Amino acid sequence: MKKWDYVVHDGRTGLITMDLNDMKRVVFLPPERPGQLREATFRNRELQPATPEQAAAARSAGLTRETQRSFLPPRH
């Protein structure tokens, strides 16, 4: 698994936005239940690759590489 791959954690499909060696930062679609996080960091062993059907569903719901952008100010 690498940056911009779709993964599954606890039944939710997410997109890897940052590769931290043995950990990955994953962003999900807006949570369906209260208490679920929009993004979180997980160990590699906690994640499973998404099936093509799961990845296609996430893309069609708007979870794409292009919709994820950094909110950090540009460096001068």
Beta strands, then each sheet from edge to edge (+ up, - down):
strand 1: 6-9
strand 2: 12-20
strand 3: 23-28
strand 4: 39-43
strand 5: 48-49
sheet 1: 4+ 3- 2+ 1- 5+
end
